[in-house]
Structure formats: structure tokens, C-alpha cells
């Protein structure tokens, strides 16, 4: 069944299916219904991860792509959220004074609500705040932050199709889609010297495993420079304090 899903929907979907079945067997083992799970060491299929954008490609798209697809790239680049959550973001969720967007992620909504977790509070960087002021001035009555050229709200599939069309036109890999910016954002946060907990908070993730998955392609040299830079700054501060 996993191989059939991989053939029809790709290795990512097949891996999720395998993980779900493995969780069911683990539940049975914990309750004494099975002696052991046949999927204890099940590995993910290769090729299932969506590749990250390069920062150069992201900046090109934010400068050269036509509206309104460019806006989706800008929002994804600065917030690092899924396209479904970006497409349904309302202006009412944006507190400009606090510089925060409130979001309860669609994928983990049930889990978060059952656990009593409040919506995420995503920090809006200065560059995104500047863009959003301009967007709001151009469409003061819009309910959704991202809209199509005719003012209608995007559906998740329509937005995905529009982004893939632009990727294809540029000659870039279409597999990375808009989600590749989510991976890029996580890698950039790590390369800037942030720890796992800080990255999880910025992206709205509850699991450090997710952080490691999304940051595995981060640039080692950039991380090293960020780490050494923080060390030198701390050492310099300590010397000044002794004086």
C-alpha cells in the first residue's frame, strides 16, 4: 500500500502513511495487543522532502514577480507558514501596533485546541510590515491579506497552481512550491545563530524534530560565523566590564 501511494502521490505522502500505520501498531504493542511492531524501524522513503528555495531566488521573486503572486512569496518568506494558512489569513488577525499576526495553524488546530494551546503569535518583521501597509492602502476593504488580482480570496490549490506556474516560467524546480520558503525561513533562522527553541517559537512548531527536519540543509559556514561572532561579542563585553 505504501508503494502504491508513493507511485500515485509521491514519497512524502507514502512516508506519512507509513508513520501513521507504525503509530497504530505502537499503540497495540503498548496495550499488550501485539508482541512487537513490524514497523519499528520503518524508514522514510528517499525524495520525500520538499527542497528549500535559495535566498537569491526568493529575493528575485519578491522583486520581479507580478502581483499578486509576489505578495504570497513575500508573506511566506517572512512568516514561514504553510500556503493554506497564508491564503486564509485575515486582516483582523494582524495587530499592527504590536507587530504580530495571530494564527491557529490548520494542520495542528485540533491538537492545539485539545491541548488548550492558544493561537500562535507570529512576529512581523519591519520589511513585511512596510509591505503590508502598502497592501492595506491599496485594498482598504479587503478581508484577506492575500487576494487574487480580481480581489477574491485565494484557495489553497489556486495559490499553489499560480506559484508553480511562476516557478516553471523561471525554469526553477516546481516541487519546492511555496512550501520551499518555509524550509528556507527555518534555515535562515538557524544560520543567524538561533537555537532550536527559538526557531520553533518563530515558526510555531511544537516539536524539535520538526526543527531538525526543516533545517538540515542549513549552511555550516554561516552557522559557524554566527556562533563565533556571538562568542567574540560576549568576550569583548566581558573585557569591557572588567575595565
C-alpha positions, 0 to 999 in steps of 0.5 A, spaced: 500 500 500 505 504 501 508 503 494 502 504 491 501 511 494 508 513 493 507 511 485 500 515 485 502 521 490 509 521 491 514 519 497 512 524 502 505 522 502 507 514 502 512 516 508 506 519 512 502 513 511 507 509 513 508 513 520 501 513 521 500 505 520 507 504 525 503 509 530 497 504 530 501 498 531 505 502 537 499 503 540 497 495 540 504 493 542 503 498 548 496 495 550 499 488 550 495 487 543 501 485 539 508 482 541 512 487 537 511 492 531 513 490 524 514 497 523 519 499 528 524 501 524 520 503 518 524 508 514 522 514 510 522 513 503 528 517 499 525 524 495 520 525 500 522 532 502 520 538 499 527 542 497 528 549 500 528 555 495 535 559 495 535 566 498 537 569 491 531 566 488 526 568 493 529 575 493 528 575 485 521 573 486 519 578 491 522 583 486 520 581 479 514 577 480 507 580 478 502 581 483 499 578 486 503 572 486 509 576 489 505 578 495 504 570 497 512 569 496 513 575 500 508 573 506 511 566 506 518 568 506 517 572 512 512 568 516 514 561 514 507 558 514 504 553 510 500 556 503 493 554 506 494 558 512 497 564 508 491 564 503 486 564 509 489 569 513 485 575 515 486 582 516 483 582 523 488 577 525 494 582 524 495 587 530 499 592 527 501 596 533 504 590 536 507 587 530 504 580 530 499 576 526 495 571 530 494 564 527 491 557 529 495 553 524 490 548 520 494 542 520 495 542 528 488 546 530 485 540 533 491 538 537 492 545 539 485 546 541 485 539 545 491 541 548 488 548 550 494 551 546 492 558 544 493 561 537 500 562 535 503 569 535 507 570 529 512 576 529 512 581 523 518 583 521 519 591 519 520 589 511 513 585 511 510 590 515 512 596 510 509 591 505 503 590 508 501 597 509 502 598 502 497 592 501 492 595 506 492 602 502 491 599 496 485 594 498 482 598 504 476 593 504 479 587 503 478 581 508 484 577 506 491 579 506 492 575 500 487 576 494 487 574 487 488 580 482 480 580 481 480 581 489 477 574 491 480 570 496 485 565 494 484 557 495 489 553 497 490 549 490 489 556 486 495 559 490 499 553 489 497 552 481 499 560 480 506 559 484 508 553 480 506 556 474 511 562 476 516 557 478 516 553 471 516 560 467 523 561 471 525 554 469 526 553 477 524 546 480 516 546 481 516 541 487 519 546 492 512 550 491 511 555 496 512 550 501 520 551 499 520 558 503 518 555 509 524 550 509 528 556 507 525 561 513 527 555 518 534 555 515 535 562 515 533 562 522 538 557 524 544 560 520 543 567 524 545 563 530 538 561 533 537 555 537 532 550 536 527 553 541 527 559 538 526 557 531 520 553 533 517 559 537 518 563 530 515 558 526 510 555 531 512 548 531 511 544 537 516 539 536 524 539 535 524 534 530 520 538 526 526 543 527 531 538 525 527 536 519 526 543 516 533 545 517 538 540 515 540 543 509 542 549 513 549 552 511 555 550 516 559 556 514 554 561 516 552 557 522 559 557 524 560 565 523 554 566 527 556 562 533 563 565 533 561 572 532 556 571 538 562 568 542 567 574 540 561 579 542 560 576 549 568 576 550 569 583 548 563 585 553 566 581 558 573 585 557 569 591 557 566 590 564 572 588 567 575 595 565 
